Amino acid sequence: MPDIIRLLPDIVANQIAAGEVIQRPASVIKELLENSVDSGATDIKIIIKDAGKTLIQIIDNGCGMSVTDARLSFEKHATSKIRQVDDLYSIRTMGFRGEALASIAAIAQVELKTKRTGDELGTLIEIEGSEVKNQTPVSCVEGTSISVKNLFFNVPARRIFLKSNNAENNHIIEAFQRIALAYPQIDFSMYINDKIVFQLSKSSLKQRIVSIYGNQFNERLLIVEQETNQVNISGFIGKPEFAKKTRGEQFFFVNNRFIKHPYLHHSVENAFNQLLPSGSFPTYFIFLNVDPQTIDINIHPTKTEVNFQDSKLIYAILQSAVKQSLGKFSITPSIDFEIEQSFKTPTYLEKFPIKQPTITIDPNYNPFETKHSPPTPALSSSELSNKKNWEQLYKYFDNKQIDNESIKTDIYSHTKNIQADFENDIFKIENRSFFQLQNRYILCNIKSGLLIIDQQRAHERILFERFMNIFSDQQGYSQQLLFPQPINLSPLDTELVKDLMPYLKHIGFDIDEFGKNSFIINGTPTNFPDKNINDLIEKVLDNYKLNLVDLTIDKKINLANAMAKNLALKSGKYLDVKEMESLIDELFTCKAPNISLSGKPSLIILKTEEIDYKFK
């Protein structure tokens, strides 16, 4: 039998290795920016065209490279950072593997111009698919300029799997933000398709956060500081009231390197325990400075994963630091130390004498005696029918093998039965009398018993169908604002608003671009609440982004859903009789009045027979 194991050709091996490091254009941005930072640059410029597929260019004023270094930089595992094994445990630079430029050159057409300080001439190197096409002296400015053209030109299968330009641009912006946040002392500028997206001057960390995410962050941040022998923690967290529905602005940096660490994320979330509403996520920009010998960053090609020697200790210190920050700025509930609360007896108890608790024992109790349960009251035919329907739905909870199609069929038939009740006029409201329970539910008397409506879910359904009707065959009306209101957004949200602009205008927004990452709102849809438009737009975008994971969802449906959830009246809002009557009348004109946007019931019926049974 002949030998079957062979060494891979260099070009194949390079392309396989490139697949680990360069997943998409954003990966190129990350690697090249890290090289520029390591070069000591104080000014870095990024130029992107066609979402990085056509051109990625990074220009810096760093130390530059000699002729020999420029050529060696494209060799596999050629690096200036590592000399011996022990160096792996004292790394403070961004790059160190020596694989970035080699991987990029294997799958793109690369042009490098570099010149050291004091040299008369620089070096030009042109590489295509790992093959050096040209190397000559060139007149250029001090520093390095590297252009990556036609990414994945020789790996068409990889190019096919890239996302849309908007999606890839979002990834590029995210990669840029991670570097820009870690190095506020460096000037950064970014151009996408000849339009400037970022122009960041040297600043403090807080100013850098505000420059990237908008002026609204100026009042949303709380400082975090903690110094120990094991770790120094610094940065900012967001105030709980500004928590978002998506995990957008959440950043951990270890020795100025962006990392992903679910365990530490859990620590921060625990610190915010009971301060955030369900389904909301805190904002944080947290920097951890540790001894390089206590961490291992050499566990993944992208270097975004880190192992700590003592993760539990870091977890506890981080949680304590965040809690301290929240408490220092009066976010957590405070105690009045002038009064000893533990010894103060509530007024309503002062009138009653305090009695020592006693225990009553039944001496005749026999635990082995079997007692017969009282007979179960007979159910009416309609109750038996309902019981049978619900038993059909619950029967799957006891089975290990669940038949999804059967569940869908049963739920569909149950929903159909409820819809049939509507058609049979079972929900006919009598006497037009309404009552609000705990400012959450609307109660009214109907033919078959008591109708209970969840006011928030009902209003969400009404608004959703109203917006969908506008999208279908109408044009939304706009009410002009007395004073046009500017809104500032992050670059990612800016691109999202641009994408949704036609739909927002169709609903009734009179909105125009107003400079970089800004818009001017001249008018809003009719009946739009008189609230902070900036906050409302931001929350609508957050809800919209929640559904972006499902790529098949229609933009109109997603936007109508997001608008409805943010504009609907909330549980806890008092309604007068006319408001309750109007809401119910609108609800019963909807196509699916009994189902909320989340698929849960928006109303239930407590039948007279059920009430009678409770009193037996």
Stockholm file with secondary structure:
# STOCKHOLM 1.0

chainA/1-616         MPDIIRLLPDIVANQIAAGEVIQRPASVIKELLENSVDSGATDIKIIIKDAGKTLIQIIDNGCGMSVTDARLSFEKHATSKIRQVDDLYSIRTMGFRGEALASIAAIAQVELKTKRTGDELGTLIEIEGSEVKNQTPVSCVEGTSISVKNLFFNVPARRIFLKSNNAENNHIIEAFQRIALAYPQIDFSMYINDKIVFQLSKSSLKQRIVSIYGNQFNERLLIVEQETNQVNISGFIGKPEFAKKTRGEQFFFVNNRFIKHPYLHHSVENAFNQLLPSGSFPTYFIFLNVDPQTIDINIHPTKTEVNFQDSKLIYAILQSAVKQSLGKFSITPSIDFEIEQSFKTPTYLEKFPIKQPTITIDPNYNPFETKHSPPTPALSSSELSNKKNWEQLYKYFDNKQIDNESIKTDIYSHTKNIQADFENDIFKIENRSFFQLQNRYILCNIKSGLLIIDQQRAHERILFERFMNIFSDQQGYSQQLLFPQPINLSPLDTELVKDLMPYLKHIGFDIDEFGKNSFIINGTPTNFPDKNINDLIEKVLDNYKLNLVDLTIDKKINLANAMAKNLALKSGKYLDVKEMESLIDELFTCKAPNISLSGKPSLIILKTEEIDYKFK
#=GR chainA/1-616 SS CCCCCCCCCHHHHHHHHHHHHCSSHHHHHHHHHHHHHHTTCSEEEEEEEGGGTSEEEEEECSCCCCHHHHHHTTSTTCCSSCSSGGGGGSCCSSCCSSCHHHHHHHSSEEEEEEECTTCSCEEEEEEETTEEEEEEEECCCSEEEEEEESTTTTCHHHHHTCCCHHHHHHHHHHHHHHHHHHCTTSEEEEEETTEEEEEECSCCHHHHHHHHHCGGGGGTEEEEEEECSSCEEEEEEECGGGCBSSCCSEEEEETTEEECCHHHHHHHHHHTTTTSCTTCBCCEEEEEECCGGGEECTTSTTCCCCEETTHHHHHHHHHHHHHHHHHHTTCSCCCCTTSCGGGCCCHHHHTSCCCCCCCCCCTTCCTTCCCCCCCCCCCCHHHHHHHHHHHHHHGGGGCSSCCHHHHHHHHHHHHHHHHHHHHTTTTCEEEEEEEEETTTEEEEEETTEEEEEEHHHHHHHHHHHHHHHHHHHCCCCEEEEEEEEEEECCHHHHHHHHHHHHHHHHHTCEEEECSTTEEEEEEEETTCCSSCHHHHHHHHHHHHHHTTTSTTSCHHHHHHHHHHHHHSCCTTCCCCHHHHHHHHHHHTTSSSTTBCTTSSBSEEEEEHHHHHHHTC
#=GC SS_cons         CCCCCCCCCHHHHHHHHHHHHCSSHHHHHHHHHHHHHHTTCSEEEEEEEGGGTSEEEEEECSCCCCHHHHHHTTSTTCCSSCSSGGGGGSCCSSCCSSCHHHHHHHSSEEEEEEECTTCSCEEEEEEETTEEEEEEEECCCSEEEEEEESTTTTCHHHHHTCCCHHHHHHHHHHHHHHHHHHCTTSEEEEEETTEEEEEECSCCHHHHHHHHHCGGGGGTEEEEEEECSSCEEEEEEECGGGCBSSCCSEEEEETTEEECCHHHHHHHHHHTTTTSCTTCBCCEEEEEECCGGGEECTTSTTCCCCEETTHHHHHHHHHHHHHHHHHHTTCSCCCCTTSCGGGCCCHHHHTSCCCCCCCCCCTTCCTTCCCCCCCCCCCCHHHHHHHHHHHHHHGGGGCSSCCHHHHHHHHHHHHHHHHHHHHTTTTCEEEEEEEEETTTEEEEEETTEEEEEEHHHHHHHHHHHHHHHHHHHCCCCEEEEEEEEEEECCHHHHHHHHHHHHHHHHHTCEEEECSTTEEEEEEEETTCCSSCHHHHHHHHHHHHHHTTTSTTSCHHHHHHHHHHHHHSCCTTCCCCHHHHHHHHHHHTTSSSTTBCTTSSBSEEEEEHHHHHHHTC
//
